[in-house]
Each structure stands twice: as C-alpha cells, then as structure tokens.
Amino acid sequence: MLYDTVLLRSFVAICDSGSFTKTAREVNLNQSTVSLHVKRLEDQVGSRLIVRNARGIGLTEHGEILLSYARRILALYKEAEHRLGGDSGGLIRIGAPEYFDLHTLSSLLGQFSARYPESGCKSNSASVLTLAGFGGTRSGRPDVDVSASKAQ
C-alpha cells in the first residue's frame, strides 16, 4: 500500500500539535480538509488512527504504529527529493508594487518561510512600471508577481 505524503504530513502535524485546529492553521488548510485527510488515511489503513477526547486527541494502537512509519517515510521522501535534485530549496523572488499592503505580504512571507524553511525569500517593492525589470531569474523577472485589483 502506498500512502499519500500529503495525508501523512497532515497526520504527523496533528499528532505533533495535538489539535486539528492548530494543524489547519499551521498547514494553511481549513479544519474540514485536515479532517478529510485523516479520514482518507484511515480508509487506506483500514482502521481508526485518531480518537478525540476531552483533552484533544489520542492515537489508537494503529495510529501509534503509523506515526512511527509516517515520520520515517516523510524523512526518506525529503532525503530522496534532496538527493535527486528535486528539493524545493533556493531563492524565490517576489515582486510587489509599492502600494501593496506590506503587512499582508509580510504575513504571507512569514507563513511561507515557516512552511519551507530551506527556501529563502527576497521581496522587492517597486512601481508597476519597473516591476517587470526586477532581476535575478533567467528571464529577468520575479518568480511571483503580486498585484491587486478592485473587485467588480
């Protein structure tokens, strides 16, 4: 049986935080999606993994066993990704116009950095006209352009 690493990541995060709500915030998903991840993983395994109780969550016997394997699977996945050159590390260039809400951008960059600590972020605030000239990538453009438009 092959287990989906996205489901395993959610499962490990729930076990580490002790809460579906905290996990949802940490992985930038809503709580129902995190719950669905656990349900899908339980369906794959064929038994319950997590039980909710007054103090938060607890693991079943199968949950304890899977947690040990999940940590190793995710570590091996990360190692293979790194060794084969597919790791997500590196520099990501983000261009944003001067009028963009820097508090929002700062919050998003903080969440990104927490989720992908091996990646570096560099932001550039520039006018819309010079935004395309922000260099560093092969095309001379940022990897991500942030813009805002009025809702219609």
C-alpha positions as CSV (number, residue, x, y, z in Angstrom):
1,M,0.0,0.0,0.0
2,L,1.3,3.4,-1.0
3,Y,0.4,6.2,1.4
4,D,-0.1,9.8,0.1
5,T,2.6,12.0,1.6
6,V,0.2,14.9,1.9
7,L,-2.1,12.8,4.1
8,L,0.9,11.6,6.1
9,R,2.1,15.2,6.6
10,S,-1.3,16.2,8.0
11,F,-1.4,13.2,10.2
12,V,2.1,13.9,11.7
13,A,1.2,17.6,12.1
14,I,-2.0,16.7,14.0
15,C,0.0,14.3,16.3
16,D,2.6,16.9,16.9
17,S,0.2,19.8,17.7
18,G,-2.5,17.7,19.4
19,S,-5.2,19.7,17.6
20,F,-7.0,19.7,14.2
21,T,-7.5,23.4,14.5
22,K,-3.8,24.2,15.2
23,T,-2.8,21.9,12.4
24,A,-5.1,23.6,9.9
25,R,-3.6,27.0,10.8
26,E,0.0,25.6,10.5
27,V,-0.5,24.0,7.1
28,N,-2.8,26.7,5.7
29,L,-5.8,24.5,5.2
30,N,-9.3,24.6,6.7
31,Q,-10.1,22.2,9.5
32,S,-12.5,20.2,7.4
33,T,-9.8,19.5,4.9
34,V,-7.4,18.3,7.6
35,S,-10.2,16.1,9.0
36,L,-10.8,14.7,5.5
37,H,-7.0,13.9,5.2
38,V,-7.2,11.8,8.3
39,K,-10.4,10.1,7.1
40,R,-8.8,9.2,3.8
41,L,-5.7,7.9,5.6
42,E,-7.9,5.8,7.9
43,D,-9.7,4.4,4.9
44,Q,-6.3,3.5,3.3
45,V,-5.1,1.8,6.5
46,G,-8.4,0.2,7.2
47,S,-8.8,1.3,10.8
48,R,-9.1,4.3,13.1
49,L,-5.9,6.2,13.8
50,I,-7.0,9.1,16.0
51,V,-9.6,9.4,18.7
52,R,-10.9,12.8,20.0
53,N,-11.2,13.1,23.7
54,A,-11.7,15.9,26.3
55,R,-8.0,16.8,26.3
56,G,-7.6,16.9,22.5
57,I,-6.7,13.9,20.5
58,G,-5.3,10.5,21.2
59,L,-3.8,7.8,19.0
60,T,-5.1,4.3,18.6
61,E,-2.6,1.4,18.5
62,H,-2.7,1.6,14.7
63,G,-2.2,5.3,14.9
64,E,0.9,4.9,17.1
65,I,2.4,2.4,14.6
66,L,1.6,4.5,11.6
67,L,3.0,7.7,13.2
68,S,6.4,6.0,13.6
69,Y,6.4,4.9,9.9
70,A,5.0,8.2,8.7
71,R,7.9,10.1,10.3
72,R,10.4,7.8,8.6
73,I,8.5,7.9,5.2
74,L,8.5,11.7,5.2
75,A,12.1,11.8,6.2
76,L,13.1,9.4,3.4
77,Y,10.9,11.3,0.9
78,K,12.7,14.6,1.8
79,E,16.1,12.9,1.6
80,A,15.3,11.4,-1.8
81,E,13.9,14.7,-3.1
82,H,17.1,16.4,-1.9
83,R,19.5,13.8,-3.3
84,L,17.7,13.7,-6.7
85,G,17.8,17.4,-7.1
86,G,14.1,18.0,-6.7
87,D,14.3,19.7,-3.3
88,S,12.3,23.0,-3.0
89,G,15.2,24.9,-1.5
90,G,16.5,28.0,-3.2
91,L,15.7,31.6,-3.6
92,I,12.2,32.8,-4.6
93,R,11.9,36.3,-5.9
94,I,8.7,38.2,-5.2
95,G,7.9,41.5,-6.9
96,A,5.2,43.7,-5.4
97,P,4.0,47.2,-6.3
98,E,4.7,50.0,-3.8
99,Y,1.0,50.4,-3.0
100,F,0.6,46.7,-2.0
101,D,-0.3,46.1,1.7
102,L,3.1,45.2,3.1
103,H,1.6,43.9,6.3
104,T,-0.3,41.2,4.3
105,L,2.8,40.4,2.2
106,S,4.9,40.2,5.4
107,S,2.4,37.8,7.0
108,L,2.3,35.6,3.8
109,L,6.1,35.5,3.6
110,G,6.3,34.5,7.3
111,Q,3.9,31.6,6.7
112,F,5.9,30.6,3.6
113,S,9.2,30.7,5.5
114,A,7.7,28.6,8.3
115,R,6.4,26.0,5.9
116,Y,9.5,25.9,3.7
117,P,12.5,26.9,6.0
118,E,15.0,25.7,3.4
119,S,13.9,28.3,0.9
120,G,15.0,31.9,1.0
121,C,12.7,34.8,0.2
122,K,13.6,38.2,-1.3
123,S,10.9,40.8,-1.9
124,N,11.1,43.9,-4.0
125,S,8.8,46.8,-3.7
126,A,8.7,48.7,-6.9
127,S,6.4,50.7,-9.1
128,V,4.3,48.8,-11.5
129,L,6.3,50.0,-14.5
130,T,9.7,48.8,-13.1
131,L,8.3,45.6,-11.5
132,A,9.0,43.6,-14.7
133,G,12.6,44.6,-14.6
134,F,13.3,43.1,-11.1
135,G,16.0,40.6,-12.0
136,G,17.7,37.5,-10.8
137,T,15.8,34.8,-12.6
138,R,16.7,33.5,-16.0
139,S,14.0,35.7,-17.6
140,G,15.0,38.7,-15.6
141,R,11.6,38.7,-13.9
142,P,10.5,37.7,-10.4
143,D,9.2,34.2,-9.8
144,V,6.0,35.6,-8.4
145,D,4.4,39.0,-9.2
146,V,1.9,40.3,-6.6
147,S,-0.7,42.7,-7.7
148,A,-4.0,44.0,-6.5
149,S,-7.2,44.9,-8.4
150,K,-10.5,46.3,-7.3
151,A,-13.3,43.8,-7.0
152,Q,-16.1,44.5,-9.6
